[in-house]
């Protein structure tokens, strides 16, 4: 109960001017969550976890076409969620921010039956 009260207190202590000062943070979070909310993109993020994975390996693990995966990877990269690097003829992706990894871990803990 105490932890819940502390969370409520944290939200209550923010006044209107604090929220308005955080408008940029709210916009960034909203854009990121919108990009991650697509089932296939969320699955890609779960496949990546905290490691770097080639596009070919993502395709094998997610189970759809490479062109479809590439479109979704481009969206996640354009929103700043993923980073990529090219090595010879392979492209590797990883989650670009540890905060996003924490969010994915929390979602797995809350929504997935197996952790």
PLY file of the C-alpha trace (Angstrom):
ply
format ascii 1.0
element vertex 115
property float x
property float y
property float z
element edge 114
property int vertex1
property int vertex2
end_header
0.00 0.00 0.00
2.75 2.48 0.89
4.41 2.19 -2.54
1.06 2.89 -4.18
0.55 5.95 -1.99
4.02 7.22 -2.93
3.14 6.88 -6.61
-0.11 8.74 -6.11
1.73 11.44 -4.19
4.24 11.80 -7.02
1.47 12.38 -9.52
-0.44 14.70 -7.20
2.63 16.82 -6.50
2.88 17.83 -10.18
1.01 21.02 -10.82
-0.14 22.41 -14.15
3.05 24.39 -14.77
5.18 21.27 -14.16
3.15 19.37 -16.75
3.38 22.17 -19.28
7.16 22.30 -18.82
7.27 18.60 -19.64
5.27 18.94 -22.87
8.28 17.89 -24.97
8.69 14.76 -22.82
5.00 13.96 -23.16
5.14 14.35 -26.94
8.25 12.13 -27.21
6.70 9.45 -25.00
3.46 9.54 -26.98
5.25 9.17 -30.33
7.37 6.30 -29.00
4.44 4.45 -27.47
2.44 4.87 -30.66
5.30 3.39 -32.70
5.72 0.47 -30.27
1.99 -0.25 -30.01
1.78 -2.15 -33.32
1.81 -5.90 -32.54
4.53 -6.71 -35.07
6.78 -3.85 -33.88
6.30 -4.92 -30.28
7.23 -8.47 -31.26
10.37 -7.15 -32.98
11.32 -5.29 -29.80
10.81 -8.44 -27.75
13.02 -10.40 -30.16
15.74 -7.77 -29.89
15.66 -7.42 -26.12
19.01 -6.08 -24.99
21.05 -7.56 -27.84
21.96 -6.67 -31.39
20.22 -8.83 -34.02
20.52 -9.02 -37.81
17.51 -8.36 -40.00
17.67 -11.98 -41.20
17.48 -13.28 -37.63
14.58 -10.92 -36.85
12.71 -12.25 -39.92
13.27 -15.85 -38.79
12.09 -15.13 -35.23
9.09 -12.96 -36.09
7.86 -15.04 -39.02
6.91 -12.60 -41.75
8.54 -11.33 -44.93
11.78 -9.36 -44.93
10.13 -6.43 -46.71
7.43 -6.26 -44.02
10.04 -6.43 -41.24
12.15 -3.77 -42.95
9.18 -1.38 -43.10
8.53 -1.78 -39.38
12.22 -1.52 -38.51
12.37 1.75 -40.46
9.48 3.16 -38.42
11.13 2.18 -35.13
14.45 3.62 -36.29
12.86 6.87 -37.52
11.18 7.34 -34.14
14.55 6.94 -32.42
13.66 3.64 -30.76
16.19 1.52 -32.66
19.76 2.01 -33.78
21.24 0.19 -36.74
24.65 -0.61 -38.12
25.74 -2.20 -41.34
28.45 -4.86 -41.49
29.24 -5.98 -45.05
25.86 -7.05 -46.46
24.07 -7.44 -43.12
22.20 -4.81 -41.12
22.00 -5.18 -37.35
19.47 -3.52 -35.06
19.37 -2.90 -31.34
17.19 -0.92 -28.97
18.81 2.48 -28.75
17.88 3.51 -25.23
18.05 1.65 -21.92
14.81 3.35 -20.81
13.00 1.64 -23.70
14.44 -1.70 -22.59
13.11 -1.09 -19.08
9.68 -0.31 -20.52
9.68 -3.51 -22.59
10.74 -5.54 -19.54
7.92 -3.98 -17.50
5.38 -4.77 -20.23
6.59 -8.37 -20.37
6.27 -8.62 -16.60
2.75 -7.17 -16.60
1.29 -8.70 -19.77
3.16 -11.93 -20.54
2.31 -15.18 -18.85
5.93 -16.41 -19.02
8.70 -14.06 -17.82
0 1
1 2
2 3
3 4
4 5
5 6
6 7
7 8
8 9
9 10
10 11
11 12
12 13
13 14
14 15
15 16
16 17
17 18
18 19
19 20
20 21
21 22
22 23
23 24
24 25
25 26
26 27
27 28
28 29
29 30
30 31
31 32
32 33
33 34
34 35
35 36
36 37
37 38
38 39
39 40
40 41
41 42
42 43
43 44
44 45
45 46
46 47
47 48
48 49
49 50
50 51
51 52
52 53
53 54
54 55
55 56
56 57
57 58
58 59
59 60
60 61
61 62
62 63
63 64
64 65
65 66
66 67
67 68
68 69
69 70
70 71
71 72
72 73
73 74
74 75
75 76
76 77
77 78
78 79
79 80
80 81
81 82
82 83
83 84
84 85
85 86
86 87
87 88
88 89
89 90
90 91
91 92
92 93
93 94
94 95
95 96
96 97
97 98
98 99
99 100
100 101
101 102
102 103
103 104
104 105
105 106
106 107
107 108
108 109
109 110
110 111
111 112
112 113
113 114
